[in-house]
């Protein structure tokens, strides 16, 4: 039974531990029966952990991959304002914290960032917690524009534009 508790404490979050503790208090059963009957609980906890690796807002979908790379998919918007950019960054920080990690950026149709948002991101405040960034450009024109922007307005961390997701992921893995 002690090994079961250690596994739960190390592997799962405190919510799962609380649920299991409640089950133990309400069920007076043998260790063997508890282990068999709680198989569904461990399955549910694994599903809960998986759902915790994705966050979605009106502007962005964030997914934390098993290897530690964060995938940020910007949803279709004509313009990202300074307020929107701050909300996106706060969502990312709430989701993954301040520990620097590489980010793969996908774009579903953001056309531009307004001047205030560009200045704020370039100042470093918008990239706190990002060790490197790879942007996937789905069109040659987008690739050219992003490469030009990265040349003119140097990001405060390593950043590259790629046409291939595989090449971008391989580069980002060097920052883990």
N, C-alpha and C positions, 0 to 999 in steps of 0.2 A: 504494500500500500504506500509506503514511503517513496519508493521509486516512481509510482504513479504521480504523487504530488510534486516531486521534483521535476518530472517531465512536463507537467502542466505549468508550473511556475516558470520554467526556462523557455518553453515553446510557445505558450499562449499568453494573451494579455490578462490583466486583472479582472476584466469583465467575465472572462471564461472561468477564472478561479472562483469568483463570486457565485456564478451559476452552479458550479460543481459543489461548492460548500453548501448552498441551499439544498441541493439534492441530497447531500449526505445528512443534513439535519432532518429532512423530512422522510428519508427512507432508512429504516433500520434493517439493512440487509448485509449479507456476508460480502467479503471483498470480491469473491469470484462472481457472484450474481451482479454486483455493482459494475464490475468491469465489462461484463457481457451486455448489461442493459444500457450502459453509457456509451457504447460504440456509436450510437446515433449522435450523442452530444459532441464527441470528437469530430465527427463528420461535419456537424453544424458549425463548430468552432473554426474548422479549416475553411469552410465557405465564407464565414465572417471575416477571417483574415484576408482572403482573396479579395473580397469587396472593399476592404480597407486599403488596397493597393491602387485604387482608382478614385479620383475626385473629379467632379464635373460641375462647371458653372455655366452661366450664359455666354461667357467669352472663351473659355478654355477647358480642355479635358487633360488631366494629368494622370499618368500611369507610371508607377514605380515598378521597373522590371526586377526580376530576381537577381540580376547581376549588379544592381545598384544604379543603373542609368535611368534617369527620369525622361519620359517621353511627354512633351508638351505639344498638344494639338490645338492650334488657335482656330476657333470657329469663325465662320463667315461673318465678316464685319466690313463695312466700307472704311471705317476710321477707328483707331484706338486712341482715345483721349488720355490725358494725364491721370484722371480719376480712374479710368478703366485699367490703365497700366498698374497703378498702385493696388487696385483690388486683385488683379491677377498675381502680382508679386506676393501680396499678403496671403492669398490662397495657397500659393506654392510653399511659402514659409510655414504656414499652419500644417500643411500636408507632410513635408519632409524635413522641416527644421532648418537650422543654420549650417549643418555639416556640408561642406562643399562637395558637390557631385556633378558629373557630366550630364548635359541635357541635350536630347535630340529634339529639334524643333520642326514640327510639321505645320503647314499652313493650308487651311481649307478655303481661304479667300480673303484674308485681311489685305486691303489695298494699301493702307499707309498708317503711320503713327503721326499724330500731330506734333508740332514743334516742341511743346512742353513735355510730352511723353518721351520723345527722342532724347532731349537734353537730360531728363531725369534718369533714363536708362543708361545713357553714356556716362553719367556722373559716377556710376558705381552702385548707387542705392538700389537700382532695379535688378542688379545681377548678384546681390548678396547670396551666398550659398551655391553659386555655380562655379565649378572648376574649369569647365570648357563647354562650348556650345557648337553643335553641328546643325546647320539649317539645310533641310532638303528642299531644293528648288525643282519644281515639277515642269518648268518651262525654261527654254534657253534664255529668254528675255529676263525672267526672274533671276536666273543664275547670274547673269551679267550684272544686273542692278544690285543684287546682294553682295557680289564680289567687289563692286565699286564702292558700295557703302562701307564694307569692312576695311577697304583700303583707305578711304578718306576719313571716316570716323572710327578709328581703331577701338574696338571693344576693350574693356579693362581685363579681359581674360582671353585665352586662346579661343578663336572662333573661325570656323570654316564653312564654306558652302559646298554641298555635294548634290549630285544628281542621283546617286545610288545610296539607298538606305544601308546596304551591307557595308559599303566603304565607310560611311559615316559612323556606323556602329563600331567598326574595327578601330577607327581613329579614337573614338570616345573611350573605348576600353583601355587605351593606354593611360587614361587619367584616373583609373580606379585604384 
